[in-house]
Amino acid sequence: MLKKIMLVIATVVLLMGVGGAGRSDQGRIPWKDPSPIASTEAEQKILDVLADMYLNQRRGMMNVQPEDGRVLRLLTEAVGAKHVVEIGTSNGYSGIWFCLALRTTGGKLTTHEFDARRASLARENFKRAGVSHIVTLVEGDAHKTVTRLKEPIDILFLDADKAGYIDYLNKLLPLVRPGGLILAHNTTNVRRGMEDYIKAVTTNPALETKFIHKHDQGIGVTLKKR
Ligand SMILES: C[S@@+](CC[C@H](N)C(=O)[O-])C[C@H]1O[C@@H](n2cnc3c(N)ncnc32)[C@H](O)[C@@H]1O
């Protein structure tokens, strides 16, 4: 399983390195990441909602880039995640990418947001994507509300206050199952206050971390070793 996960991560890194760049260096064949192809109507409906959100709602929502959303989906499905915990819902954009995978794995998403307006928008978006039944949206300051979590976590996604990543990690690492992942957004241009988190995930021998950096956001992928 460990090997399988590392293979998936290596493939993602490779794809992000050469795909979509449209470069025509000598000896390289230029190509672009293909768009996701829906295999069912329900999947197409979710992809349409995501496309609409990206086109019409993203202003002020601080959403992940679609290519990062696709990585979140891919990793979630690859580890067969049953429980994803997200810190920083915003309007639900990254949450819906997770749900694309969780529909298949039979899992659920618990997502945290303290801004009432964004939380309300997220509820609407989860509803129109048809995924509300697998989402629990917890409103309030996540530094406090995460202490109510008791169930094992397969994927922890950090995308709220950057200086708070270390606190979320300290509080939730015990719940992440061995073989589970901690994904941290915005690790390309490390923001003030994230240094403690970066140090924690790169110096703990119980963890294995690889940063996927293609554009100005990036994802830190950390495996909790078995
Ligand atoms: C970068 S946005 C999340 C984007 C979202 N993951 C996406 O890609 O669609 C960060 C969100 O975290 C929320 N947030 C920041 N600090 C928080 C806290 N302490 N508790 C709960 N939510 C918080 C903000 O209100 C904001 O909506």
The ligand as an SDF file (V2000), in Angstrom:
LIG
                    3D

 27 29  0  0  0  0  0  0  0  0999 V2000
   -8.0940   29.5410    1.0500 C   0  0  0  0  0  0  0  0  0  0  0  0
   -9.7560   29.5790    1.5740 S   0  0  0  0  0  0  0  0  0  0  0  0
  -10.2920   27.9150    1.3500 C   0  0  0  0  0  0  0  0  0  0  0  0
  -10.5100   27.5750   -0.0990 C   0  0  0  0  0  0  0  0  0  0  0  0
  -11.1500   26.2280   -0.3120 C   0  0  0  0  0  0  0  0  0  0  0  0
  -10.3810   25.1600    0.2820 N   0  0  0  0  0  0  0  0  0  0  0  0
  -11.2930   25.9690   -1.7830 C   0  0  0  0  0  0  0  0  0  0  0  0
  -10.2960   25.6630   -2.4390 O   0  0  0  0  0  0  0  0  0  0  0  0
  -12.4150   26.1000   -2.2900 O   0  0  0  0  0  0  0  0  0  0  0  0
   -9.5790   29.6370    3.3270 C   0  0  0  0  0  0  0  0  0  0  0  0
  -10.8960   29.6220    4.0890 C   0  0  0  0  0  0  0  0  0  0  0  0
  -10.6020   29.3100    5.4410 O   0  0  0  0  0  0  0  0  0  0  0  0
  -11.4450   30.0550    6.2690 C   0  0  0  0  0  0  0  0  0  0  0  0
  -10.7960   30.1470    7.5810 N   0  0  0  0  0  0  0  0  0  0  0  0
   -9.6740   30.8600    7.9000 C   0  0  0  0  0  0  0  0  0  0  0  0
   -9.3580   30.6780    9.1930 N   0  0  0  0  0  0  0  0  0  0  0  0
  -10.2970   29.8310    9.7110 C   0  0  0  0  0  0  0  0  0  0  0  0
  -10.5180   29.2740   10.9990 C   0  0  0  0  0  0  0  0  0  0  0  0
   -9.6980   29.5440   12.0240 N   0  0  0  0  0  0  0  0  0  0  0  0
  -11.5860   28.4670   11.1610 N   0  0  0  0  0  0  0  0  0  0  0  0
  -12.4150   28.1730   10.1170 C   0  0  0  0  0  0  0  0  0  0  0  0
  -12.2590   28.6820    8.8760 N   0  0  0  0  0  0  0  0  0  0  0  0
  -11.2120   29.5000    8.6820 C   0  0  0  0  0  0  0  0  0  0  0  0
  -11.6120   31.3820    5.5490 C   0  0  0  0  0  0  0  0  0  0  0  0
  -12.7990   32.0420    5.9310 O   0  0  0  0  0  0  0  0  0  0  0  0
  -11.6330   30.9560    4.0800 C   0  0  0  0  0  0  0  0  0  0  0  0
  -12.9350   30.7850    3.6020 O   0  0  0  0  0  0  0  0  0  0  0  0
  1  2  1  0
  2  3  1  0
  2 10  1  0
  3  4  1  0
  4  5  1  0
  5  6  1  0
  5  7  1  0
  7  8  2  0
  7  9  1  0
 10 11  1  0
 11 12  1  0
 11 26  1  0
 12 13  1  0
 13 14  1  0
 13 24  1  0
 14 15  1  0
 14 23  1  0
 15 16  2  0
 16 17  1  0
 17 18  1  0
 17 23  2  0
 18 19  1  0
 18 20  2  0
 20 21  1  0
 21 22  2  0
 22 23  1  0
 24 25  1  0
 24 26  1  0
 26 27  1  0
M  CHG  2   2   1   9  -1
M  END
$$$$
